[in-house]
Amino acid sequence: MTLDEILYSLFPQGHDVEKNDLGLVRGSGVLARGGRVQVLGVVDRTPIGADEALQLSEWVLDVIAQGGSDPILILVDSDSQRMSKREELLGLNEYLAHLAKALIHADLQGHATVGLLFGHTAAGAFIATALATRTLVALPGAQPEVMDLPSMSRVTKLPIEILMEKAKSTPVFAPGLENLAQTGAVCAKWNDKRSLADQLQVLLHERRAHRDQRDALGKLRNGRPKAADIQDRVRELALQAQ
Amino acid sequence: MSAAPIAKRDAEAEAQRKAASWYEASARERVRLFLDVHSFQEFIGPEQREISPHLHIFNLPEQFDDGMIAGRGLLEGQRVFVAAQEGRFMGGAFGEVHGAKLTGLLRAVRDAKSIPLVILFDTGGVRLQEANAGELAIAEIMRALIEARTAGAKVLGLIGGRAGCYGGGGLIAGCCSALAVSEQGRISVSGPEVIETNRGVEEFDSKDRALVWRTMGGKHRRLIGGAEIFVDDTIESFRVAAIQLCRCASAFDTAVLQSEQMRLKQRLRQFGFCPDAVDIWRSQGIENPDAVPDMAADDFIALANRIREPRYDAR
C-alpha cells in the first residue's frame, strides 16, 4: 500500500498528515468512534540521521506537552540509521536513543504508542522508531531487517553465499517480517484488504497492558525459546537478593 | 574480622585496582575488582550453563554465561546491581540469553526503585548470528531501562572495553542516566567497517585508526557532552567515577527530555557543518586541537572540564 492509501484507509473521516522535505510525516487523524490519533513517521525509505531523529523527537515531545491522551501512531518505511562520518561525529547514538526515550516516555505518560511498519526498516532506525512503541504491527510486504547481508558478511567474516543459504532455514538471524514476528518483535500482521481504521480501532480498544510482553510472545511463537524464562529468573533472583 | 585486617585488605584491593587496566581485564575481573571485596553475587552464573540456543547453527563455540554477567554487590558500602559484558566473547554482542539477563536485571531495578544499576559495556552491538533476537533484546532493554529510570532508579554506564560500545549498545548507553568513558571506550552506532562497506572508503576509512579514535573515542564523546566523566584506563578510576555518577545522575521526566532536546539541537547547530573532530574541538575554543589525541589523561580531564562542565540534567 502507498502512504496515501494507508492514510485514507486509516482515517476515512479525514486527516491532516503531511510530508516534509526530510522524508518525515506529521499530522493527526480522526478516529471513527471519536478522538484523534497523532501521526508521525518516516517514509520513502529515508535513513534516520541526527536531523531526522531530532525532528521526530521534537514532535513526540510536542504531543506530550499538549497533554491529553491521544495515541501516537508512527508510520515506518525507512532505511537504516544514516551511516556517515558526520552522524557519528555528532553522536548519533544519543539522537536515536533520545527519540526512543521520547516514544517510551510518551507511552508511559498515557499516549499509547503504535508502530505501523509498511515498508523497509533496519538496524538503529528500527530500534529508535518501530521497536520503541508499545505495539508494533506490520502490513504485508513490510521488510524489517537488522542488517543487510553484505554488511553482515563483512562483520561476521562469513561468506555471503553461506549467509544466504543459512537465511533460508534460520529465522533467528534472517531478515524479513515473518522471522521478526516469530521473536515477538511484531505483535500482529494487518490485513491490507480490510479497513485499517477498524483494525486500529480494535487495537486501541484492546488497551494492552503497560508491561512489555514481547518476551512472552517470542516464547509462544517459538522464536526466542529462552529469553522470557531467563528474564523472569534474573528478575526474581535480584528482587530476592535485595 | 577486626578493623586492622579489613583496612589492610581494602588497601590491597585499592592497590590492585590502581594497577589493573580496565581495557585489558576480562569482564569477571572488572566486576570482581570494581565492587567492594567479596561482595559480588551472581544471578544465573556460568555454573548453570545457560548457553545461547542459536550459536550451534553456525558451529560457533558457546560460553556458559553467554558473555553477560548479572548480579549485585556493594560499591563503597552501597548496594548496587551490576551487569558486565565480556568483549572477548563474540565481541560482547547482544544475543538472546545475553540480552535477557540485562532485561531481567533492569526489571528488578525498576521494581526495587532505589538501587542503582551499573552497566559495564563492552559490545559490538547486535550478535548477528542471532540478529533478530539480539535486536529485540536491545529494544526490550531500552524499554526496561526507561521504566527503571521512571520509577526513580539510576542506571549508569561505564565504557572502556576492547569492543567499545557500538550499534544497539550505543543506543542503550544513550538511555543511561550518566556515563563514564575512557579513551579506549568508543561509542558509536555504525561501526567503521559498516560505514565503509555501505558508503565507501572515501566516507570512512576503517583502517585509519586515528580517525576511528578521534571520531568515536572517549575524548571526543566527553568534549561534545556524550559522556559526563572521562577517566584513565584503570579499574580504580572507573570505580571512583561510578561512585560520583551514583551521586550526580539525574532523575528522568518530561523536563529532562526537553532539556536533552535542546542540548542535542544546539550540538547540531554548533557542529553540524564540521568535517572532522579536530574542527569541532577548534570551534570549542581548544587552541591546539591536533594535540588532543596524544594528551595524557590528567591533562585532558583538566582541559575538558575547562571547555565543558558535565551536565546531569539533560539525558
Boltz contact constraints between the chains, C-beta under 6 A:
constraints:
  - contact:
      token1: [A, 50]
      token2: [B, 268]
      max_distance: 6.0
  - contact:
      token1: [A, 54]
      token2: [B, 264]
      max_distance: 6.0
  - contact:
      token1: [A, 61]
      token2: [B, 261]
      max_distance: 6.0
  - contact:
      token1: [A, 64]
      token2: [B, 254]
      max_distance: 6.0
  - contact:
      token1: [A, 81]
      token2: [B, 189]
      max_distance: 6.0
  - contact:
      token1: [A, 83]
      token2: [B, 190]
      max_distance: 6.0
  - contact:
      token1: [A, 83]
      token2: [B, 195]
      max_distance: 6.0
  - contact:
      token1: [A, 83]
      token2: [B, 198]
      max_distance: 6.0
  - contact:
      token1: [A, 83]
      token2: [B, 199]
      max_distance: 6.0
  - contact:
      token1: [A, 85]
      token2: [B, 204]
      max_distance: 6.0
  - contact:
      token1: [A, 88]
      token2: [B, 188]
      max_distance: 6.0
  - contact:
      token1: [A, 88]
      token2: [B, 215]
      max_distance: 6.0
  - contact:
      token1: [A, 88]
      token2: [B, 216]
      max_distance: 6.0
  - contact:
      token1: [A, 89]
      token2: [B, 215]
      max_distance: 6.0
  - contact:
      token1: [A, 89]
      token2: [B, 277]
      max_distance: 6.0
  - contact:
      token1: [A, 91]
      token2: [B, 224]
      max_distance: 6.0
  - contact:
      token1: [A, 91]
      token2: [B, 226]
      max_distance: 6.0
  - contact:
      token1: [A, 92]
      token2: [B, 189]
      max_distance: 6.0
  - contact:
      token1: [A, 93]
      token2: [B, 170]
      max_distance: 6.0
  - contact:
      token1: [A, 93]
      token2: [B, 171]
      max_distance: 6.0
  - contact:
      token1: [A, 93]
      token2: [B, 174]
      max_distance: 6.0
  - contact:
      token1: [A, 93]
      token2: [B, 187]
      max_distance: 6.0
  - contact:
      token1: [A, 93]
      token2: [B, 189]
      max_distance: 6.0
  - contact:
      token1: [A, 94]
      token2: [B, 174]
      max_distance: 6.0
  - contact:
      token1: [A, 94]
      token2: [B, 226]
      max_distance: 6.0
  - contact:
      token1: [A, 95]
      token2: [B, 264]
      max_distance: 6.0
  - contact:
      token1: [A, 96]
      token2: [B, 171]
      max_distance: 6.0
  - contact:
      token1: [A, 97]
      token2: [B, 171]
      max_distance: 6.0
  - contact:
      token1: [A, 97]
      token2: [B, 174]
      max_distance: 6.0
  - contact:
      token1: [A, 97]
      token2: [B, 175]
      max_distance: 6.0
  - contact:
      token1: [A, 98]
      token2: [B, 260]
      max_distance: 6.0
  - contact:
      token1: [A, 100]
      token2: [B, 142]
      max_distance: 6.0
  - contact:
      token1: [A, 101]
      token2: [B, 146]
      max_distance: 6.0
  - contact:
      token1: [A, 101]
      token2: [B, 175]
      max_distance: 6.0
  - contact:
      token1: [A, 102]
      token2: [B, 257]
      max_distance: 6.0
  - contact:
      token1: [A, 104]
      token2: [B, 143]
      max_distance: 6.0
  - contact:
      token1: [A, 104]
      token2: [B, 146]
      max_distance: 6.0
  - contact:
      token1: [A, 105]
      token2: [B, 257]
      max_distance: 6.0
  - contact:
      token1: [A, 108]
      token2: [B, 150]
      max_distance: 6.0
  - contact:
      token1: [A, 124]
      token2: [B, 189]
      max_distance: 6.0
  - contact:
      token1: [A, 127]
      token2: [B, 138]
      max_distance: 6.0
  - contact:
      token1: [A, 127]
      token2: [B, 139]
      max_distance: 6.0
  - contact:
      token1: [A, 127]
      token2: [B, 168]
      max_distance: 6.0
  - contact:
      token1: [A, 127]
      token2: [B, 171]
      max_distance: 6.0
  - contact:
      token1: [A, 131]
      token2: [B, 139]
      max_distance: 6.0
  - contact:
      token1: [A, 146]
      token2: [B, 126]
      max_distance: 6.0
  - contact:
      token1: [A, 146]
      token2: [B, 131]
      max_distance: 6.0
  - contact:
      token1: [A, 146]
      token2: [B, 135]
      max_distance: 6.0
  - contact:
      token1: [A, 151]
      token2: [B, 194]
      max_distance: 6.0
  - contact:
      token1: [A, 151]
      token2: [B, 197]
      max_distance: 6.0
  - contact:
      token1: [A, 152]
      token2: [B, 128]
      max_distance: 6.0
  - contact:
      token1: [A, 154]
      token2: [B, 193]
      max_distance: 6.0
  - contact:
      token1: [A, 154]
      token2: [B, 197]
      max_distance: 6.0
  - contact:
      token1: [A, 156]
      token2: [B, 128]
      max_distance: 6.0
  - contact:
      token1: [A, 170]
      token2: [B, 57]
      max_distance: 6.0
  - contact:
      token1: [A, 172]
      token2: [B, 54]
      max_distance: 6.0
  - contact:
      token1: [A, 172]
      token2: [B, 130]
      max_distance: 6.0
  - contact:
      token1: [A, 172]
      token2: [B, 132]
      max_distance: 6.0
  - contact:
      token1: [A, 172]
      token2: [B, 133]
      max_distance: 6.0
  - contact:
      token1: [A, 173]
      token2: [B, 129]
      max_distance: 6.0
  - contact:
      token1: [A, 173]
      token2: [B, 130]
      max_distance: 6.0
  - contact:
      token1: [A, 173]
      token2: [B, 131]
      max_distance: 6.0
  - contact:
      token1: [A, 179]
      token2: [B, 132]
      max_distance: 6.0
  - contact:
      token1: [A, 180]
      token2: [B, 132]
      max_distance: 6.0
  - contact:
      token1: [A, 183]
      token2: [B, 132]
      max_distance: 6.0
  - contact:
      token1: [A, 183]
      token2: [B, 133]
      max_distance: 6.0
  - contact:
      token1: [A, 183]
      token2: [B, 136]
      max_distance: 6.0
  - contact:
      token1: [A, 185]
      token2: [B, 136]
      max_distance: 6.0
  - contact:
      token1: [A, 212]
      token2: [B, 140]
      max_distance: 6.0
  - contact:
      token1: [A, 212]
      token2: [B, 143]
      max_distance: 6.0
  - contact:
      token1: [A, 224]
      token2: [B, 96]
      max_distance: 6.0
  - contact:
      token1: [A, 224]
      token2: [B, 133]
      max_distance: 6.0
  - contact:
      token1: [A, 225]
      token2: [B, 53]
      max_distance: 6.0
  - contact:
      token1: [A, 226]
      token2: [B, 53]
      max_distance: 6.0
  - contact:
      token1: [A, 226]
      token2: [B, 96]
      max_distance: 6.0
  - contact:
      token1: [A, 226]
      token2: [B, 97]
      max_distance: 6.0
  - contact:
      token1: [A, 227]
      token2: [B, 96]
      max_distance: 6.0
  - contact:
      token1: [A, 227]
      token2: [B, 100]
      max_distance: 6.0
  - contact:
      token1: [A, 230]
      token2: [B, 97]
      max_distance: 6.0
  - contact:
      token1: [A, 230]
      token2: [B, 100]
      max_distance: 6.0
  - contact:
      token1: [A, 231]
      token2: [B, 100]
      max_distance: 6.0
  - contact:
      token1: [A, 231]
      token2: [B, 103]
      max_distance: 6.0
  - contact:
      token1: [A, 231]
      token2: [B, 104]
      max_distance: 6.0
  - contact:
      token1: [A, 234]
      token2: [B, 43]
      max_distance: 6.0
  - contact:
      token1: [A, 234]
      token2: [B, 44]
      max_distance: 6.0
  - contact:
      token1: [A, 234]
      token2: [B, 70]
      max_distance: 6.0
  - contact:
      token1: [A, 234]
      token2: [B, 101]
      max_distance: 6.0
  - contact:
      token1: [A, 234]
      token2: [B, 104]
      max_distance: 6.0
  - contact:
      token1: [A, 234]
      token2: [B, 105]
      max_distance: 6.0
  - contact:
      token1: [A, 235]
      token2: [B, 104]
      max_distance: 6.0
  - contact:
      token1: [A, 235]
      token2: [B, 107]
      max_distance: 6.0
  - contact:
      token1: [A, 235]
      token2: [B, 108]
      max_distance: 6.0
  - contact:
      token1: [A, 237]
      token2: [B, 43]
      max_distance: 6.0
  - contact:
      token1: [A, 238]
      token2: [B, 43]
      max_distance: 6.0
  - contact:
      token1: [A, 238]
      token2: [B, 105]
      max_distance: 6.0
  - contact:
      token1: [A, 238]
      token2: [B, 108]
      max_distance: 6.0
  - contact:
      token1: [A, 239]
      token2: [B, 108]
      max_distance: 6.0
  - contact:
      token1: [A, 241]
      token2: [B, 72]
      max_distance: 6.0
  - contact:
      token1: [A, 242]
      token2: [B, 112]
      max_distance: 6.0
